[in-house]
Amino acid sequence: MAAPSADAAPAGPTEPGPLRVHDIQGTTRISPQAGKTVAGVPGIVTGVRGYGSKGFWIQDPNPDADPATSEGVFVFTGGNPTVKVGDSVLVSGKVTEYYPNFSGGSQSLTEISSPAVTVLSSGNPLPAPVVVDTRNIPGTYTPQTPAGAATIEGLALNPEKYALDFYESLEGMRVEVKDVRVVQATDKYNELWVAADKQDQKSKRGGVLYESYAEPNVGRLMVQQQAPVAQQPFPAANVGDVLTGTTDGPLDYNQFGGYTLVAGTLGALQDNHLEREVTAPAGERELTVATYNVENLAPGNPDAKFAELAQAVVTNLRSPDIIALEEIQDNNGAKNDGTVDASQTVAKFTAAIKAAGGPAYEWRSIDPENGKDGGEPGGNIRQVFLFNPQRVSFTDIPGGSATTAVDVAGTGAATALTASPGRIDPANEAWANSRKPLAGQFSFRGKKVFVIANHFNSKGGDQGIDSRFQAPERSSEVQRTKQAVVEQAFVAKLLGADKEAKVVSLGDFNDYQFSPALAALTKGGVLRDLVNELPEKEQYSYVYQGNSQVLDHILVSPEVGYAKYDVVHINSEFAKQASDHDPQVVRIKP
């Protein structure tokens, strides 16, 4: 008789063992059986995943009486599962705690790995799902890490008090949401976010607003699908649409959003016909200044992206007089060969704008040092000024370079930049591996205007709001605050030379209106953040993990009293988007 193959699946259990799923899950975030082998764990297969982290979920149809102990668990197979939904199974294997993003602070997912599985019967009814809605989601998001502890992992779950504990107590179990509003559009990975709690702060257009560190929205859930289902393709949903009826499946946890409903049944999409906004027209005497993060724009991008971005400039932004662009890549995009010139990128974009019926924009920028400004490796992203020479003139002052610091010359009406365009203190360690602010001097109807285009360092490395560390560490915030201090000092110097100077600072600051960085930037009243002057429900420019939030800003100096500001929502809420940011525009009268 031939010996069994070395990689043959282990023989499945024949009898139920002493432990049930709730014994494995326990009453904290970490299984009391972690690292141990368990035998003959019974359950009904409630979901199968044949992509990514492959495996299946089982749930015990005979729950215990403890609301803190989940009755479901994920069985990690590593290969395509052979079980089917409705199978009654016995599972043996090793209990593990899998951290989707350990270094990023993620919580863990309790799994049974290296499984041996026996199918006892098929076609069994599934355990009834737990309905997740406003009635049972706690209003407080998370417990805090206790003194002397490193994380919240050792805390006993309190699912009636904390939303994160509530979701953890349902990890691996069938859950159900009904008639839920979409709060983040479908992405390229076939994921969307819904609001399971109708009491989360609603934005004007149907999202949920992220308003402070202290009060994260408790009802956000990511929705995926267990497997591509030909007869039920994943819906292409926009913010404000509704998944009507029932969406149900096991509750998972992943690195891209935390708790995730992996749907076996998807509700029907109700299209609420969200429309892209168009800003109000400007008057003849109004100078319009806009900012737009065009998301790694390079000549190799599809022509359609250039056309969409250009159409937005012409139609939705109404061809602003000045545009500060972020994420303009060099001429060969992410190819890392030392190229820093971006003239081809800008030429292709300005040509697309003209083809869309816009003005013949001119442009100014400063090429960065190769590899010194962060972003996609090889891309050498930078800020670029576009301006309409029929409406506004750029004051060229020689001397600006990647490493030369712009300064302030003169006083009163003679105040000027020492270089235009110029970079603010580029050698300062605050700008290490990050974009340096680009300052430019313009003239509109004989009035001098100073514009600063920004792209502060990203939030990469921050711990998520669903982290096992509570409160989560926002490590990237330290550098952005240093950057804000440097720029605030420059603006203060400019206003010290001319207290009536008209300054517009704008761009992707990668931080919130309530953040330490924006507090540092506006210190002493040198700048005011216009997003705070919008109605509360309109204060957002970006959607991340179901939260409508502010990352892009336009700020103005005190003498810019008249400022009509608009976030033009054309991307962040839509499944089809030319960029992940919404542009902004302000109308001023210098």
Sequence and secondary structure as in RCSB ss.txt:
>XXXX:A:sequence
MAAPSADAAPAGPTEPGPLRVHDIQGTTRISPQAGKTVAGVPGIVTGVRGYGSKGFWIQDPNPDADPATSEGVFV
FTGGNPTVKVGDSVLVSGKVTEYYPNFSGGSQSLTEISSPAVTVLSSGNPLPAPVVVDTRNIPGTYTPQTPAGAA
TIEGLALNPEKYALDFYESLEGMRVEVKDVRVVQATDKYNELWVAADKQDQKSKRGGVLYESYAEPNVGRLMVQQ
QAPVAQQPFPAANVGDVLTGTTDGPLDYNQFGGYTLVAGTLGALQDNHLEREVTAPAGERELTVATYNVENLAPG
NPDAKFAELAQAVVTNLRSPDIIALEEIQDNNGAKNDGTVDASQTVAKFTAAIKAAGGPAYEWRSIDPENGKDGG
EPGGNIRQVFLFNPQRVSFTDIPGGSATTAVDVAGTGAATALTASPGRIDPANEAWANSRKPLAGQFSFRGKKVF
VIANHFNSKGGDQGIDSRFQAPERSSEVQRTKQAVVEQAFVAKLLGADKEAKVVSLGDFNDYQFSPALAALTKGG
VLRDLVNELPEKEQYSYVYQGNSQVLDHILVSPEVGYAKYDVVHINSEFAKQASDHDPQVVRIKP
>XXXX:A:secstr
     TTS     SS  S  HHHHH SSSS TTTT EEEEEEEEEEEEE SSS EEEEE SS  S TTS SEEEE
E SS     TT EEEEEEEEEEE TTTTTT   EEEEEEEEEEEEESS      EE STTTS SB      TT S
SSTTS   TTTBHHHHHHTTTTSEEEEEEEEEEE   TTS EEEES TTS B TTS EE   TT   S EEEEEE
SS  TTS      TT EEEEEEEEEEEEETTTEEEEEESB  EEE             TT EEEEEEEEEEE TT
S HHHHHHHHHIIIIIS   SEEEEEEE  TTTT  SS    HHHHHHHHHHHHHTT    EEEE    TT S S
STTT  EEEEEE TTT EE  BS   SS B  EES GGG EESSBSEESSTTSGGGTTS   EEEEEEETTEEEE
EEEEE    TT   TT SSSS   TTHHHHHHHHHHHHHHHHHHHHH TT  EEEEEE  S TTSHHHHHHTGGG
S EEGGGGS GGG  SEEETTEEE  EEEEE TT   EEEEE  SSTT SS SSSS  EEEEE  
